[in-house]
Amino acid sequence: MRWGHLLGLRWGVRPGIASVLTLLLLSSFAGVATAAKKKKHGDVENIGKRDINKGSWNLYSTEREIALGDWLARNFELTTQRLKDPLVTDYVDEVAERVVRHSDLRMPLRVRVIVSDEVNAIALPGGHFFITTGLIQDTQSEAELASVIAHEVAHVAARHVTKQLTKREMWTWMSIPLALVGGPIAYTVSQGLQLAGPLAFLQFSHNAEHEADFLGLQYHYASGYDPVAFLDFFERMKQREKSRTGGIAKAFSGHLMTKRRIAAAQRTIQALLPARDEYVVTTSKHDDVRAHLEELLDERNRQEAIPWPRLRKGRVTEHPPETGKKNARL
């Protein structure tokens, strides 16, 4: 990829720009930590009217981000099996739409339910959201299901994927002037960038998860759900991470819970989300959908266990027969 083209600059840059870009990039990482400390975007009453991405650096336009998400979603669907049962998919769509209406997301959320025992969910750029049947079955209330959706909606609303891609592209682009300069000074700086780069991206990933928790809790609360359910579900995931057995070992592998994240979520609830007389905890529809889904998957497993007769596949001859065709099946 042409980094200079992305930045609107020509390849003939002066080496001094490396130091400028380094300063800008490092200051952006510092800005993330500072924003967290100041509880930026903690104004729950302004959800949907505020711009949570104002002032952030992103080389991806909204159109380019949507195109990237479309491409990723198409490739992801090639390796998964979608559930097309309307009772389940319509219900998940309904809960997701409720959360989106009380969020800062500025694009439609396209929801797909994936047939998998794994407890997982993933949001891609451009508003693509995938959730497994295993996760739906694992939620003990509608509020828990909404908490997962709210967390993923926050990732999309805050444009975390393209922000991280932007920083990676900038980091790579900065190494070009150093290669042109050469000498011991350039070598020393280059070694420092190689060490600091991965650490900076790791820190950004952690910050992104904290921000998704922070914003997701607000969306969850604004949608009328009990924020304690947010904690209940993720604390249960934390306990299952410790077991590391079967599909649970993969549960939220990209969203590992830590004591620090859980404690931060507790502080957010106490500091920003005033107690209400009533919350939505669960609904009869959630119970019905879980029961229906269990029946569907049980039937599917029974069908897969039946030794149905199968047609013997032909083999392709190594040499064409006398018919003149290149290959023929026997």
N, C-alpha and C positions, 0 to 999 in steps of 0.2 A: 504494500500500500504506500502511496506517495504522501508522506507526512507533510512535505512542503505545500503540496497542492491542497491538502485539507485545511491548512492554516492560511491559505491565500498568499503564501510567500514563495519566492523563487529559491532554487537550490543554492544559488550563490550567496549564502548568508555569511556574515562575519562571525568568527569564533566567539566574540564577546556576547553574542546573543544567548549562548549556553548559560552563562551566569545569570542573565536576566530571567530566562525561562525557569531555571532551577529555583530562583527566589520566588517566582510566582507560584510554581507548583508546590513548594514546601509551605508557602504561606496559605495555600488553599487547604492543605491537610491541617494546619494549625487552626484554620478558620472553622473546620468541622468540629474540632474539640471545643473551641471557644463557644460555638453556637450551642453545643450540648450543655455546657455549663450554665449558659445564660437562659436555658429553656426557651430557645427561639421557637416560634410557632406553637407556643403553649396556649394560644388564645382560642379555646374550643368554640367559643361563640361565633368566631369568624370562619369556621370550616366552610369551604366552598367558595368563599369570597376572597381569601388570601392567596398569595402566590408563594408557595413553599420553595420554588426553584429560583426565585429572584436573586440575582447576584452570584449564582453558581456558574461554573465554567463547564460548558458542554459543547463539543464540536458537532454534535448530532442535532439536526433540526427535528421537529416533531414528525415531519414526513419521512425523513430518513430513518428515524427510530421505528416508526410503524412498519416500514418496508423491511427492516432488519427483523422485527418481531414476526412478520408474516412468513419470512423465509425460515426462521428457526422453528416456528410452529409447524410448518409443512413437513420439515425434516423430523421433528419430534413425533408427529403422528404416524410416520412410516414405521416406527418401532413400537407402537403401542396399540392397544385395542380400545376403541371408544365404546362406552355404554350408551345405547340409544333408547333406553326405556324412558318414556316421557314422564312417568310418575316421579322418578328419581331426578332426572335432569331438570325438569321444570321447577322442582322444589329447590334444588341448589341454585338455579338461576334466580329464583325469587329472593332467597336470602342474600345472594351476592348483589342483586340490584338494590336491595334495601341498604346495604353497607355503602355501595357506590354513591347513592343519593346523599349520604351524609359524610362524604369524603372530599378530598381536594383533587380527585382524578378528573382530568379534562379530556378523556377519550372513553369510548365504550369499552366495557369489559366483556370479553368473549370467553364463556365458560365451557370446558369439556370435562366430562367424567371419564376416567380411565379405569378399565377393569384390571385391578392389581391388588394383591393382599398387602402390599407395602403401604405403610402409613406415611403418606407424603403429599405435598402440594407444591406447585411451582408456578411462578408468574414470569412471563416473558415480556420483553419490551413491546410496546404498542398495544397492551391490554389483553394479552392471551393468558388465560388462567386454566391450569390443569389440576384436578384433584382426584385422588384415587378412591376407589370403592372401599379400600381398607381404612382410609382415614375417616370416611363418612360413618362407617360401622363403628369406629373406635370412639367417636364423639358421644358423650353421654347426655348432651342437651343441645338445643339449637344455638344457645349462646356460645357453646364451645365451638361448634361449626362456624359460626359467624366470626369468632376470634381468629381462626386460621385465615379465613377470607380477608378479614380486615388487615392482618399482617401483610399478606401478599399484595393487597390493593395499595398499601403504603409504599411497598417497593416500586410499584409501577408509577404511582403518583409522584414520588420523589426522583424518578428516572435514575435509579441506582446503577443499572447495568450500563447505560450509555455514559454516565459520569465516570464510572470506573474505566470503561474503554477509552474515554478521552484522556484520562491520566496516564494510561499505559502508552497510548500513542504519543503523547507529549514526552514521556520519559524516553521512549525509543528515539524520538526525533532529536532530543537534546544530545544524544551520544554522537551524532553526525559531525558537528563542529569540532568536538574533541578529537575525533579521528583525524581531522584535517590538520589540527595543530601539531600533534605529536609531542615528543619530549617527555621528561620526567614529571613535569607539573600536570600535563594532560593525562598521563598514566595514573597519577595519584588520584586525580579528580574522578577519572573513569572508574577506578576500583571502588571509590566511595559511592558512586552512583549505582554500581552493581550490587553493593551491599544494601544501600538505603532503599533502592527501588522496590524489591520484594517486600521489605519490612513496611514500607509506606502503603503498598497495596493491601497487605494483610491488615494493617490498621484501618484502612478505609473500609475493608470488608466488615470488620468488627463494628465500626461506626455506623455502617449502613444497616446492620442488624439492629443496633440500638435505636436508630432513627425509625426503623420500621415498627419496632415495638412501641416507641413513643407516639408516633402518628396513628398506628393501628389501634392502640388503646383508645385514642380520642374518637376515631371513626366508630369503633365498637360501642363506646359509651353514647355517642351522638345518635346512634341507630336505635338506642333504647335498651341495649342488652346489659346484663350485669357484668361489670368489668372483672369481678372475681373469677368468672368462668374462664377468662383469658389466662389468668394465673393458674387455675386448676389444670387446664389442658397442658400448658407448657411445663408445669412442674411434673405432670405425669410423664411427659416425654423425656424430661431430665432423668427421672428414675429408670426409664426403659433404656436410655443410652448406657447406663451403667451395666445392664445385663448383657448387652451385646450378643443377643441370640436371635437367630433366624432373621425374619424381615424387620424386626424391631431394631436390629443393629444399623439398618439403613434409615430408620425413621428420622426424617428431617436432618439428613446428613449434611446438607448445606446450611442448616439453621441451628447449629448446635447450641443448646441452652447452657448457660453458665449461672453460677450463683450471683455473679455481678449483674447479669441481665435481668434475672428474676427480682433481685433487690431493687434495681432501677425501675422496673415496672411497678413494683409496690409503692415506690416513692411517687411515681407519676399519678397513680390512683389517689393517693393521699393528698397530694399538692394541687392537682389540677381538676379532678373530677368530683364535684360536690355530690354528696349522698342524695339519692332520690327515694321517694316513698315507694315507688314501684319500678321494677325492671322486668324485661322479658328474660326468662331463664330457659324455658323450653315450651314446646307446643305439641299438641297431639299429632300434628302433621309430621314432625320430626320422628316421633316414635313409629308412626305408620310407615314412613319411608324406610327406616332402618329395618323394620320387620319384613317389608316387601323386598328389600335388597337382599336380605339374608336368604329368603326363599328363592329368589332368582339365581343367586350364586350357588346355592345348594343343588338346584336343578342342573345348572351348568356343570358342576363337578360330577354329578351322577352320569350325565350324558358323556362326559369325557372318559369316564371309567368303563363305559360299555365297549367291549371289543368288536366294534362294527367291522363287517367284511370290507376289505379294500381291494380295489382293482390293482393288478400287478402292473407296475410301470414298465414300459418297453425300454429296451436299451438301444442306443444309437450305434449303428454299425460303423466300424472304423473305416471301411472302404465302401464306396457307393456301389449299389447293386447294378444289374444290367439295365435297369429302367432308365439310367442316365441321370437320376436325381442324386444330389450330393449326399444326402442322408436318408435313411428309411428306418422306421421303427418296426421291430419284430414283435 
